Amino acid sequence: MVGRTYRFHMRAPKRFAVVERRKEIDLSLKTSDLLHAETKGLELEKSLQSMWEARMAGLNPDYEAIIKYC
């Protein structure tokens, strides 16, 4: 939590270093509710994992669309 807003923070797995330049992902979850933040964080983590897997397979999913969705 920063101020009154929860943040999502995770390290990018090393196996995805080829398709993800950032070593750490840090985004605002734009909520002050803990349960809502946990839910959004889990959804965001799943979406990032799916995006990285797709990029490893040669696809190029839209990162901005994933962030807006979550």
N, CA, C and O atoms as a Tripos MOL2 file, in Angstrom:
@<TRIPOS>MOLECULE
protein
  280   279    70     0     0
PROTEIN
NO_CHARGES

@<TRIPOS>ATOM
      1 N           0.8520   -1.1710    0.0000 N.3       1 MET1
      2 CA          0.0000    0.0000    0.0000 C.3       1 MET1
      3 C           0.8970    1.2330    0.0000 C.2       1 MET1
      4 O           1.8440    1.3320    0.7800 O.2       1 MET1
      5 N           0.5820    2.1560   -0.8780 N.am      2 VAL2
      6 CA          1.2650    3.4440   -0.9220 C.3       2 VAL2
      7 C           0.1870    4.4940   -0.7140 C.2       2 VAL2
      8 O          -0.7380    4.6090   -1.5170 O.2       2 VAL2
      9 N           0.3060    5.2610    0.3660 N.am      3 GLY3
     10 CA         -0.7620    6.1920    0.6930 C.3       3 GLY3
     11 C          -1.9990    5.3910    1.0440 C.2       3 GLY3
     12 O          -2.0000    4.6070    1.9930 O.2       3 GLY3
     13 N          -3.0430    5.5930    0.2760 N.am      4 ARG4
     14 CA         -4.2880    4.8440    0.4930 C.3       4 ARG4
     15 C          -4.5930    3.8810   -0.6380 C.2       4 ARG4
     16 O          -5.6950    3.3360   -0.7080 O.2       4 ARG4
     17 N          -3.6350    3.6660   -1.5220 N.am      5 THR5
     18 CA         -3.8520    2.8370   -2.7040 C.3       5 THR5
     19 C          -2.9120    1.6350   -2.6940 C.2       5 THR5
     20 O          -1.7130    1.7740   -2.4560 O.2       5 THR5
     21 N          -3.4650    0.4660   -2.9540 N.am      6 TYR6
     22 CA         -2.6490   -0.7420   -3.0350 C.3       6 TYR6
     23 C          -1.9550   -0.8080   -4.3860 C.2       6 TYR6
     24 O          -2.4590   -0.3190   -5.3960 O.2       6 TYR6
     25 N          -0.7730   -1.4350   -4.3680 N.am      7 ARG7
     26 CA          0.0220   -1.5870   -5.5790 C.3       7 ARG7
     27 C           0.3020   -3.0690   -5.8170 C.2       7 ARG7
     28 O           0.3240   -3.8760   -4.8880 O.2       7 ARG7
     29 N           0.5140   -3.4000   -7.0810 N.am      8 PHE8
     30 CA          0.8920   -4.7470   -7.4860 C.3       8 PHE8
     31 C           2.3910   -4.7180   -7.7380 C.2       8 PHE8
     32 O           2.8830   -3.8630   -8.4750 O.2       8 PHE8
     33 N           3.1130   -5.6410   -7.1320 N.am      9 HIS9
     34 CA          4.5590   -5.6960   -7.3220 C.3       9 HIS9
     35 C           4.9770   -7.1610   -7.4310 C.2       9 HIS9
     36 O           4.6530   -7.9760   -6.5670 O.2       9 HIS9
     37 N           5.6910   -7.4800   -8.4920 N.am     10 MET10
     38 CA          6.2410   -8.8330   -8.6290 C.3      10 MET10
     39 C           7.5000   -8.7900   -9.4760 C.2      10 MET10
     40 O           7.6870   -7.8850  -10.2900 O.2      10 MET10
     41 N           8.3440   -9.7590   -9.2780 N.am     11 ARG11
     42 CA          9.5280   -9.9010  -10.1140 C.3      11 ARG11
     43 C           9.1430  -10.6930  -11.3530 C.2      11 ARG11
     44 O           8.3960  -11.6690  -11.2800 O.2      11 ARG11
     45 N           9.6630  -10.2610  -12.4770 N.am     12 ALA12
     46 CA          9.4200  -11.0050  -13.7120 C.3      12 ALA12
     47 C          10.2670  -12.2820  -13.6620 C.2      12 ALA12
     48 O          11.4640  -12.2160  -13.3820 O.2      12 ALA12
     49 N           9.6610  -13.4340  -13.9290 N.am     13 PRO13
     50 CA         10.4250  -14.6880  -13.9060 C.3      13 PRO13
     51 C          11.5790  -14.6560  -14.9170 C.2      13 PRO13
     52 O          11.4330  -14.1460  -16.0280 O.2      13 PRO13
     53 N          12.7100  -15.2030  -14.5150 N.am     14 LYS14
     54 CA         13.9000  -15.1960  -15.3710 C.3      14 LYS14
     55 C          13.6700  -15.9010  -16.6970 C.2      14 LYS14
     56 O          14.2690  -15.5420  -17.7110 O.2      14 LYS14
     57 N          12.7990  -16.9090  -16.6880 N.am     15 ARG15
     58 CA         12.5690  -17.6570  -17.9370 C.3      15 ARG15
     59 C          11.9120  -16.8010  -19.0130 C.2      15 ARG15
     60 O          11.9350  -17.1610  -20.1900 O.2      15 ARG15
     61 N          11.3190  -15.6550  -18.6150 N.am     16 PHE16
     62 CA         10.6850  -14.7600  -19.5700 C.3      16 PHE16
     63 C          11.5570  -13.5400  -19.9050 C.2      16 PHE16
     64 O          11.0790  -12.5910  -20.5260 O.2      16 PHE16
     65 N          12.8140  -13.5650  -19.5010 N.am     17 ALA17
     66 CA         13.7100  -12.4250  -19.7360 C.3      17 ALA17
     67 C          13.8460  -12.1040  -21.2200 C.2      17 ALA17
     68 O          14.1240  -10.9610  -21.5820 O.2      17 ALA17
     69 N          13.6550  -13.0870  -22.0680 N.am     18 VAL18
     70 CA         13.7620  -12.8810  -23.5160 C.3      18 VAL18
     71 C          12.6330  -11.9800  -24.0190 C.2      18 VAL18
     72 O          12.8240  -11.2220  -24.9710 O.2      18 VAL18
     73 N          11.4620  -12.0580  -23.3870 N.am     19 VAL19
     74 CA         10.2990  -11.3010  -23.8620 C.3      19 VAL19
     75 C           9.8790  -10.1880  -22.9010 C.2      19 VAL19
     76 O           8.9640   -9.4240  -23.2090 O.2      19 VAL19
     77 N          10.5300  -10.0860  -21.7460 N.am     20 GLU20
     78 CA         10.1900   -9.0400  -20.7720 C.3      20 GLU20
     79 C          11.4770   -8.3800  -20.2870 C.2      20 GLU20
     80 O          12.2700   -8.9960  -19.5740 O.2      20 GLU20
     81 N          11.6770   -7.1230  -20.6780 N.am     21 ARG21
     82 CA         12.9010   -6.4190  -20.3090 C.3      21 ARG21
     83 C          12.9230   -6.0000  -18.8490 C.2      21 ARG21
     84 O          13.9890   -5.9130  -18.2390 O.2      21 ARG21
     85 N          11.7410   -5.7390  -18.2850 N.am     22 ARG22
     86 CA         11.6950   -5.2950  -16.8860 C.3      22 ARG22
     87 C          11.9970   -6.4660  -15.9500 C.2      22 ARG22
     88 O          11.5550   -7.5910  -16.1820 O.2      22 ARG22
     89 N          12.7380   -6.1900  -14.9160 N.am     23 LYS23
     90 CA         13.0170   -7.2130  -13.9160 C.3      23 LYS23
     91 C          11.9040   -7.2570  -12.8780 C.2      23 LYS23
     92 O          11.6560   -8.3010  -12.2750 O.2      23 LYS23
     93 N          11.2340   -6.1290  -12.6690 N.am     24 GLU24
     94 CA         10.1470   -6.0480  -11.7010 C.3      24 GLU24
     95 C           8.9650   -5.3110  -12.3200 C.2      24 GLU24
     96 O           9.1370   -4.3810  -13.1080 O.2      24 GLU24
     97 N           7.7720   -5.7410  -11.9530 N.am     25 ILE25
     98 CA          6.5370   -5.1160  -12.4080 C.3      25 ILE25
     99 C           5.9360   -4.4160  -11.1900 C.2      25 ILE25
    100 O           5.7470   -5.0430  -10.1480 O.2      25 ILE25
    101 N           5.6390   -3.1390  -11.3110 N.am     26 ASP26
    102 CA          5.0710   -2.3670  -10.2080 C.3      26 ASP26
    103 C           3.9770   -1.4620  -10.7790 C.2      26 ASP26
    104 O           4.2610   -0.5190  -11.5180 O.2      26 ASP26
    105 N           2.7190   -1.7640  -10.4260 N.am     27 LEU27
    106 CA          1.5780   -1.0150  -10.9550 C.3      27 LEU27
    107 C           0.5970   -0.6960   -9.8420 C.2      27 LEU27
    108 O           0.4800   -1.4470   -8.8740 O.2      27 LEU27
    109 N          -0.1000    0.4060   -9.9800 N.am     28 SER28
    110 CA         -1.1590    0.7520   -9.0400 C.3      28 SER28
    111 C          -2.3830   -0.1130   -9.3180 C.2      28 SER28
    112 O          -2.7510   -0.3240  -10.4740 O.2      28 SER28
    113 N          -3.0060   -0.6070   -8.2650 N.am     29 LEU29
    114 CA         -4.2460   -1.3630   -8.4090 C.3      29 LEU29
    115 C          -5.4550   -0.4460   -8.2950 C.2      29 LEU29
    116 O          -6.5900   -0.8860   -8.4720 O.2      29 LEU29
    117 N          -5.2160    0.8140   -8.0020 N.am     30 LYS30
    118 CA         -6.2500    1.8560   -7.9700 C.3      30 LYS30
    119 C          -7.4260    1.4850   -7.0720 C.2      30 LYS30
    120 O          -8.5850    1.6890   -7.4300 O.2      30 LYS30
    121 N          -7.1100    0.9360   -5.9000 N.am     31 THR31
    122 CA         -8.1430    0.6250   -4.9230 C.3      31 THR31
    123 C          -7.5570    0.7210   -3.5200 C.2      31 THR31
    124 O          -6.3670    0.4890   -3.3110 O.2      31 THR31
    125 N          -8.4000    1.0620   -2.5760 N.am     32 SER32
    126 CA         -7.9800    1.0930   -1.1810 C.3      32 SER32
    127 C          -8.5850   -0.0800   -0.4070 C.2      32 SER32
    128 O          -8.3780   -0.2040    0.8000 O.2      32 SER32
    129 N          -9.3270   -0.9310   -1.1020 N.am     33 ASP33
    130 CA         -9.9630   -2.0970   -0.4920 C.3      33 ASP33
    131 C          -9.0460   -3.3070   -0.6310 C.2      33 ASP33
    132 O          -8.6800   -3.6840   -1.7440 O.2      33 ASP33
    133 N          -8.6750   -3.9150    0.4910 N.am     34 LEU34
    134 CA         -7.7290   -5.0280    0.4740 C.3      34 LEU34
    135 C          -8.2340   -6.2200   -0.3330 C.2      34 LEU34
    136 O          -7.4840   -6.7700   -1.1390 O.2      34 LEU34
    137 N          -9.4710   -6.6270   -0.1410 N.am     35 LEU35
    138 CA         -9.9980   -7.7850   -0.8750 C.3      35 LEU35
    139 C         -10.0430   -7.5240   -2.3760 C.2      35 LEU35
    140 O          -9.7160   -8.4030   -3.1740 O.2      35 LEU35
    141 N         -10.4450   -6.3230   -2.7560 N.am     36 HIS36
    142 CA        -10.4770   -5.9680   -4.1690 C.3      36 HIS36
    143 C          -9.0570   -5.9560   -4.7400 C.2      36 HIS36
    144 O          -8.8300   -6.4060   -5.8630 O.2      36 HIS36
    145 N          -8.1090   -5.4420   -3.9630 N.am     37 ALA37
    146 CA         -6.7130   -5.4010   -4.4080 C.3      37 ALA37
    147 C          -6.1640   -6.8090   -4.6040 C.2      37 ALA37
    148 O          -5.4680   -7.0700   -5.5850 O.2      37 ALA37
    149 N          -6.4680   -7.7120   -3.6900 N.am     38 GLU38
    150 CA         -5.9960   -9.0950   -3.8290 C.3      38 GLU38
    151 C          -6.5620   -9.7470   -5.0780 C.2      38 GLU38
    152 O          -5.8450  -10.4370   -5.8020 O.2      38 GLU38
    153 N          -7.8400   -9.5310   -5.3300 N.am     39 THR39
    154 CA         -8.4830  -10.0960   -6.5130 C.3      39 THR39
    155 C          -7.8660   -9.5310   -7.7910 C.2      39 THR39
    156 O          -7.5320  -10.2800   -8.7080 O.2      39 THR39
    157 N          -7.7160   -8.2070   -7.8460 N.am     40 LYS40
    158 CA         -7.1240   -7.5700   -9.0280 C.3      40 LYS40
    159 C          -5.6810   -8.0140   -9.2230 C.2      40 LYS40
    160 O          -5.2380   -8.2190  -10.3530 O.2      40 LYS40
    161 N          -4.9450   -8.1640   -8.1200 N.am     41 GLY41
    162 CA         -3.5540   -8.6010   -8.2080 C.3      41 GLY41
    163 C          -3.4220   -9.9950   -8.7840 C.2      41 GLY41
    164 O          -2.5530  -10.2460   -9.6190 O.2      41 GLY41
    165 N          -4.2740  -10.9010   -8.3450 N.am     42 LEU42
    166 CA         -4.2510  -12.2700   -8.8780 C.3      42 LEU42
    167 C          -4.6140  -12.2980  -10.3590 C.2      42 LEU42
    168 O          -3.9940  -13.0210  -11.1390 O.2      42 LEU42
    169 N          -5.6190  -11.5120  -10.7460 N.am     43 GLU43
    170 CA         -6.0100  -11.4430  -12.1620 C.3      43 GLU43
    171 C          -4.8730  -10.8690  -13.0040 C.2      43 GLU43
    172 O          -4.5930  -11.3590  -14.0990 O.2      43 GLU43
    173 N          -4.2240   -9.8330  -12.4880 N.am     44 LEU44
    174 CA         -3.1200   -9.2130  -13.2220 C.3      44 LEU44
    175 C          -1.9560  -10.1850  -13.3680 C.2      44 LEU44
    176 O          -1.3450  -10.2640  -14.4340 O.2      44 LEU44
    177 N          -1.6430  -10.9220  -12.3100 N.am     45 GLU45
    178 CA         -0.5570  -11.8920  -12.3810 C.3      45 GLU45
    179 C          -0.8510  -12.9780  -13.4170 C.2      45 GLU45
    180 O           0.0320  -13.3530  -14.1880 O.2      45 GLU45
    181 N          -2.0690  -13.4780  -13.4380 N.am     46 LYS46
    182 CA         -2.4560  -14.4910  -14.4360 C.3      46 LYS46
    183 C          -2.3640  -13.9280  -15.8470 C.2      46 LYS46
    184 O          -1.9000  -14.6080  -16.7620 O.2      46 LYS46
    185 N          -2.8070  -12.6850  -16.0230 N.am     47 SER47
    186 CA         -2.7570  -12.0630  -17.3500 C.3      47 SER47
    187 C          -1.3190  -11.8620  -17.8140 C.2      47 SER47
    188 O          -1.0040  -12.0950  -18.9800 O.2      47 SER47
    189 N          -0.4540  -11.4320  -16.9120 N.am     48 LEU48
    190 CA          0.9530  -11.2530  -17.2730 C.3      48 LEU48
    191 C           1.5910  -12.5880  -17.6360 C.2      48 LEU48
    192 O           2.3320  -12.6740  -18.6150 O.2      48 LEU48
    193 N           1.3110  -13.6240  -16.8590 N.am     49 GLN49
    194 CA          1.8490  -14.9470  -17.1630 C.3      49 GLN49
    195 C           1.3930  -15.4130  -18.5520 C.2      49 GLN49
    196 O           2.1850  -15.9380  -19.3340 O.2      49 GLN49
    197 N           0.1110  -15.2130  -18.8400 N.am     50 SER50
    198 CA         -0.4290  -15.6060  -20.1440 C.3      50 SER50
    199 C           0.2280  -14.8110  -21.2660 C.2      50 SER50
    200 O           0.5530  -15.3610  -22.3180 O.2      50 SER50
    201 N           0.4210  -13.5250  -21.0390 N.am     51 MET51
    202 CA          1.0520  -12.6760  -22.0450 C.3      51 MET51
    203 C           2.4790  -13.1470  -22.3150 C.2      51 MET51
    204 O           2.8850  -13.2650  -23.4710 O.2      51 MET51
    205 N           3.2350  -13.4150  -21.2610 N.am     52 TRP52
    206 CA          4.6130  -13.8700  -21.4350 C.3      52 TRP52
    207 C           4.6640  -15.2140  -22.1400 C.2      52 TRP52
    208 O           5.5110  -15.4240  -23.0080 O.2      52 TRP52
    209 N           3.7730  -16.1230  -21.7800 N.am     53 GLU53
    210 CA          3.7180  -17.4220  -22.4530 C.3      53 GLU53
    211 C           3.4240  -17.2480  -23.9400 C.2      53 GLU53
    212 O           4.0390  -17.9070  -24.7790 O.2      53 GLU53
    213 N           2.4830  -16.3590  -24.2650 N.am     54 ALA54
    214 CA          2.1340  -16.1120  -25.6650 C.3      54 ALA54
    215 C           3.3100  -15.5230  -26.4180 C.2      54 ALA54
    216 O           3.5810  -15.9150  -27.5540 O.2      54 ALA54
    217 N           4.0080  -14.5910  -25.8010 N.am     55 ARG55
    218 CA          5.1810  -14.0080  -26.4580 C.3      55 ARG55
    219 C           6.2660  -15.0510  -26.6810 C.2      55 ARG55
    220 O           6.9330  -15.0380  -27.7160 O.2      55 ARG55
    221 N           6.4490  -15.9530  -25.7240 N.am     56 MET56
    222 CA          7.4370  -17.0220  -25.8990 C.3      56 MET56
    223 C           7.0460  -17.9300  -27.0590 C.2      56 MET56
    224 O           7.9100  -18.5000  -27.7250 O.2      56 MET56
    225 N           5.7440  -18.0620  -27.3000 N.am     57 ALA57
    226 CA          5.2490  -18.9000  -28.3970 C.3      57 ALA57
    227 C           5.2770  -18.1640  -29.7340 C.2      57 ALA57
    228 O           4.9130  -18.7300  -30.7640 O.2      57 ALA57
    229 N           5.7100  -16.8970  -29.7170 N.am     58 GLY58
    230 CA          5.8120  -16.1430  -30.9560 C.3      58 GLY58
    231 C           4.6520  -15.2190  -31.2220 C.2      58 GLY58
    232 O           4.6150  -14.5630  -32.2630 O.2      58 GLY58
    233 N           3.7080  -15.1470  -30.3150 N.am     59 LEU59
    234 CA          2.5750  -14.2350  -30.4650 C.3      59 LEU59
    235 C           2.9360  -12.9130  -29.7980 C.2      59 LEU59
    236 O           3.9040  -12.8440  -29.0410 O.2      59 LEU59
    237 N           2.1660  -11.8660  -30.0710 N.am     60 ASN60
    238 CA          2.4590  -10.5580  -29.4920 C.3      60 ASN60
    239 C           1.1880   -9.9370  -28.9200 C.2      60 ASN60
    240 O           0.6280   -9.0280  -29.5330 O.2      60 ASN60
    241 N           0.7190  -10.4000  -27.7660 N.am     61 PRO61
    242 CA         -0.4890   -9.8200  -27.1800 C.3      61 PRO61
    243 C          -0.2580   -8.3780  -26.7350 C.2      61 PRO61
    244 O           0.8700   -7.9870  -26.4340 O.2      61 PRO61
    245 N          -1.3020   -7.6130  -26.6960 N.am     62 ASP62
    246 CA         -1.2340   -6.1960  -26.3640 C.3      62 ASP62
    247 C          -1.1510   -5.9870  -24.8620 C.2      62 ASP62
    248 O          -2.1340   -6.2070  -24.1550 O.2      62 ASP62
    249 N           0.0010   -5.5670  -24.3650 N.am     63 TYR63
    250 CA          0.2270   -5.3490  -22.9370 C.3      63 TYR63
    251 C          -0.7010   -4.2690  -22.3910 C.2      63 TYR63
    252 O          -1.2690   -4.4340  -21.3110 O.2      63 TYR63
    253 N          -0.8630   -3.1740  -23.1190 N.am     64 GLU64
    254 CA         -1.7110   -2.0850  -22.6530 C.3      64 GLU64
    255 C          -3.1680   -2.5540  -22.4710 C.2      64 GLU64
    256 O          -3.8400   -2.1300  -21.5310 O.2      64 GLU64
    257 N          -3.6440   -3.4100  -23.3500 N.am     65 ALA65
    258 CA         -4.9980   -3.9360  -23.2310 C.3      65 ALA65
    259 C          -5.1350   -4.7780  -21.9720 C.2      65 ALA65
    260 O          -6.1710   -4.7350  -21.3080 O.2      65 ALA65
    261 N          -4.1100   -5.5380  -21.6380 N.am     66 ILE66
    262 CA         -4.1470   -6.3600  -20.4300 C.3      66 ILE66
    263 C          -4.2220   -5.4760  -19.1930 C.2      66 ILE66
    264 O          -5.0030   -5.7450  -18.2800 O.2      66 ILE66
    265 N          -3.4110   -4.4210  -19.1600 N.am     67 ILE67
    266 CA         -3.4040   -3.5120  -18.0080 C.3      67 ILE67
    267 C          -4.7580   -2.8080  -17.8930 C.2      67 ILE67
    268 O          -5.2800   -2.6780  -16.7850 O.2      67 ILE67
    269 N          -5.3320   -2.3580  -18.9880 N.am     68 LYS68
    270 CA         -6.6320   -1.6970  -18.9440 C.3      68 LYS68
    271 C          -7.7240   -2.6630  -18.4980 C.2      68 LYS68
    272 O          -8.6400   -2.2780  -17.7710 O.2      68 LYS68
    273 N          -7.6240   -3.9180  -18.9320 N.am     69 TYR69
    274 CA         -8.6130   -4.9180  -18.5420 C.3      69 TYR69
    275 C          -8.6120   -5.1430  -17.0260 C.2      69 TYR69
    276 O          -9.6640   -5.2360  -16.3940 O.2      69 TYR69
    277 N          -7.4200   -5.2270  -16.4710 N.am     70 CYS70
    278 CA         -7.3130   -5.4920  -15.0290 C.3      70 CYS70
    279 C          -7.5920   -4.2490  -14.2240 C.2      70 CYS70
    280 O          -7.5470   -4.2870  -12.9940 O.2      70 CYS70
@<TRIPOS>BOND
     1     1     2 1
     2     2     3 1
     3     3     4 2
     4     3     5 am
     5     5     6 1
     6     6     7 1
     7     7     8 2
     8     7     9 am
     9     9    10 1
    10    10    11 1
    11    11    12 2
    12    11    13 am
    13    13    14 1
    14    14    15 1
    15    15    16 2
    16    15    17 am
    17    17    18 1
    18    18    19 1
    19    19    20 2
    20    19    21 am
    21    21    22 1
    22    22    23 1
    23    23    24 2
    24    23    25 am
    25    25    26 1
    26    26    27 1
    27    27    28 2
    28    27    29 am
    29    29    30 1
    30    30    31 1
    31    31    32 2
    32    31    33 am
    33    33    34 1
    34    34    35 1
    35    35    36 2
    36    35    37 am
    37    37    38 1
    38    38    39 1
    39    39    40 2
    40    39    41 am
    41    41    42 1
    42    42    43 1
    43    43    44 2
    44    43    45 am
    45    45    46 1
    46    46    47 1
    47    47    48 2
    48    47    49 am
    49    49    50 1
    50    50    51 1
    51    51    52 2
    52    51    53 am
    53    53    54 1
    54    54    55 1
    55    55    56 2
    56    55    57 am
    57    57    58 1
    58    58    59 1
    59    59    60 2
    60    59    61 am
    61    61    62 1
    62    62    63 1
    63    63    64 2
    64    63    65 am
    65    65    66 1
    66    66    67 1
    67    67    68 2
    68    67    69 am
    69    69    70 1
    70    70    71 1
    71    71    72 2
    72    71    73 am
    73    73    74 1
    74    74    75 1
    75    75    76 2
    76    75    77 am
    77    77    78 1
    78    78    79 1
    79    79    80 2
    80    79    81 am
    81    81    82 1
    82    82    83 1
    83    83    84 2
    84    83    85 am
    85    85    86 1
    86    86    87 1
    87    87    88 2
    88    87    89 am
    89    89    90 1
    90    90    91 1
    91    91    92 2
    92    91    93 am
    93    93    94 1
    94    94    95 1
    95    95    96 2
    96    95    97 am
    97    97    98 1
    98    98    99 1
    99    99   100 2
   100    99   101 am
   101   101   102 1
   102   102   103 1
   103   103   104 2
   104   103   105 am
   105   105   106 1
   106   106   107 1
   107   107   108 2
   108   107   109 am
   109   109   110 1
   110   110   111 1
   111   111   112 2
   112   111   113 am
   113   113   114 1
   114   114   115 1
   115   115   116 2
   116   115   117 am
   117   117   118 1
   118   118   119 1
   119   119   120 2
   120   119   121 am
   121   121   122 1
   122   122   123 1
   123   123   124 2
   124   123   125 am
   125   125   126 1
   126   126   127 1
   127   127   128 2
   128   127   129 am
   129   129   130 1
   130   130   131 1
   131   131   132 2
   132   131   133 am
   133   133   134 1
   134   134   135 1
   135   135   136 2
   136   135   137 am
   137   137   138 1
   138   138   139 1
   139   139   140 2
   140   139   141 am
   141   141   142 1
   142   142   143 1
   143   143   144 2
   144   143   145 am
   145   145   146 1
   146   146   147 1
   147   147   148 2
   148   147   149 am
   149   149   150 1
   150   150   151 1
   151   151   152 2
   152   151   153 am
   153   153   154 1
   154   154   155 1
   155   155   156 2
   156   155   157 am
   157   157   158 1
   158   158   159 1
   159   159   160 2
   160   159   161 am
   161   161   162 1
   162   162   163 1
   163   163   164 2
   164   163   165 am
   165   165   166 1
   166   166   167 1
   167   167   168 2
   168   167   169 am
   169   169   170 1
   170   170   171 1
   171   171   172 2
   172   171   173 am
   173   173   174 1
   174   174   175 1
   175   175   176 2
   176   175   177 am
   177   177   178 1
   178   178   179 1
   179   179   180 2
   180   179   181 am
   181   181   182 1
   182   182   183 1
   183   183   184 2
   184   183   185 am
   185   185   186 1
   186   186   187 1
   187   187   188 2
   188   187   189 am
   189   189   190 1
   190   190   191 1
   191   191   192 2
   192   191   193 am
   193   193   194 1
   194   194   195 1
   195   195   196 2
   196   195   197 am
   197   197   198 1
   198   198   199 1
   199   199   200 2
   200   199   201 am
   201   201   202 1
   202   202   203 1
   203   203   204 2
   204   203   205 am
   205   205   206 1
   206   206   207 1
   207   207   208 2
   208   207   209 am
   209   209   210 1
   210   210   211 1
   211   211   212 2
   212   211   213 am
   213   213   214 1
   214   214   215 1
   215   215   216 2
   216   215   217 am
   217   217   218 1
   218   218   219 1
   219   219   220 2
   220   219   221 am
   221   221   222 1
   222   222   223 1
   223   223   224 2
   224   223   225 am
   225   225   226 1
   226   226   227 1
   227   227   228 2
   228   227   229 am
   229   229   230 1
   230   230   231 1
   231   231   232 2
   232   231   233 am
   233   233   234 1
   234   234   235 1
   235   235   236 2
   236   235   237 am
   237   237   238 1
   238   238   239 1
   239   239   240 2
   240   239   241 am
   241   241   242 1
   242   242   243 1
   243   243   244 2
   244   243   245 am
   245   245   246 1
   246   246   247 1
   247   247   248 2
   248   247   249 am
   249   249   250 1
   250   250   251 1
   251   251   252 2
   252   251   253 am
   253   253   254 1
   254   254   255 1
   255   255   256 2
   256   255   257 am
   257   257   258 1
   258   258   259 1
   259   259   260 2
   260   259   261 am
   261   261   262 1
   262   262   263 1
   263   263   264 2
   264   263   265 am
   265   265   266 1
   266   266   267 1
   267   267   268 2
   268   267   269 am
   269   269   270 1
   270   270   271 1
   271   271   272 2
   272   271   273 am
   273   273   274 1
   274   274   275 1
   275   275   276 2
   276   275   277 am
   277   277   278 1
   278   278   279 1
   279   279   280 2
@<TRIPOS>SUBSTRUCTURE
     1 MET1         2 RESIDUE 1 A MET
     2 VAL2         6 RESIDUE 1 A VAL
     3 GLY3        10 RESIDUE 1 A GLY
     4 ARG4        14 RESIDUE 1 A ARG
     5 THR5        18 RESIDUE 1 A THR
     6 TYR6        22 RESIDUE 1 A TYR
     7 ARG7        26 RESIDUE 1 A ARG
     8 PHE8        30 RESIDUE 1 A PHE
     9 HIS9        34 RESIDUE 1 A HIS
    10 MET10       38 RESIDUE 1 A MET
    11 ARG11       42 RESIDUE 1 A ARG
    12 ALA12       46 RESIDUE 1 A ALA
    13 PRO13       50 RESIDUE 1 A PRO
    14 LYS14       54 RESIDUE 1 A LYS
    15 ARG15       58 RESIDUE 1 A ARG
    16 PHE16       62 RESIDUE 1 A PHE
    17 ALA17       66 RESIDUE 1 A ALA
    18 VAL18       70 RESIDUE 1 A VAL
    19 VAL19       74 RESIDUE 1 A VAL
    20 GLU20       78 RESIDUE 1 A GLU
    21 ARG21       82 RESIDUE 1 A ARG
    22 ARG22       86 RESIDUE 1 A ARG
    23 LYS23       90 RESIDUE 1 A LYS
    24 GLU24       94 RESIDUE 1 A GLU
    25 ILE25       98 RESIDUE 1 A ILE
    26 ASP26      102 RESIDUE 1 A ASP
    27 LEU27      106 RESIDUE 1 A LEU
    28 SER28      110 RESIDUE 1 A SER
    29 LEU29      114 RESIDUE 1 A LEU
    30 LYS30      118 RESIDUE 1 A LYS
    31 THR31      122 RESIDUE 1 A THR
    32 SER32      126 RESIDUE 1 A SER
    33 ASP33      130 RESIDUE 1 A ASP
    34 LEU34      134 RESIDUE 1 A LEU
    35 LEU35      138 RESIDUE 1 A LEU
    36 HIS36      142 RESIDUE 1 A HIS
    37 ALA37      146 RESIDUE 1 A ALA
    38 GLU38      150 RESIDUE 1 A GLU
    39 THR39      154 RESIDUE 1 A THR
    40 LYS40      158 RESIDUE 1 A LYS
    41 GLY41      162 RESIDUE 1 A GLY
    42 LEU42      166 RESIDUE 1 A LEU
    43 GLU43      170 RESIDUE 1 A GLU
    44 LEU44      174 RESIDUE 1 A LEU
    45 GLU45      178 RESIDUE 1 A GLU
    46 LYS46      182 RESIDUE 1 A LYS
    47 SER47      186 RESIDUE 1 A SER
    48 LEU48      190 RESIDUE 1 A LEU
    49 GLN49      194 RESIDUE 1 A GLN
    50 SER50      198 RESIDUE 1 A SER
    51 MET51      202 RESIDUE 1 A MET
    52 TRP52      206 RESIDUE 1 A TRP
    53 GLU53      210 RESIDUE 1 A GLU
    54 ALA54      214 RESIDUE 1 A ALA
    55 ARG55      218 RESIDUE 1 A ARG
    56 MET56      222 RESIDUE 1 A MET
    57 ALA57      226 RESIDUE 1 A ALA
    58 GLY58      230 RESIDUE 1 A GLY
    59 LEU59      234 RESIDUE 1 A LEU
    60 ASN60      238 RESIDUE 1 A ASN
    61 PRO61      242 RESIDUE 1 A PRO
    62 ASP62      246 RESIDUE 1 A ASP
    63 TYR63      250 RESIDUE 1 A TYR
    64 GLU64      254 RESIDUE 1 A GLU
    65 ALA65      258 RESIDUE 1 A ALA
    66 ILE66      262 RESIDUE 1 A ILE
    67 ILE67      266 RESIDUE 1 A ILE
    68 LYS68      270 RESIDUE 1 A LYS
    69 TYR69      274 RESIDUE 1 A TYR
    70 CYS70      278 RESIDUE 1 A CYS
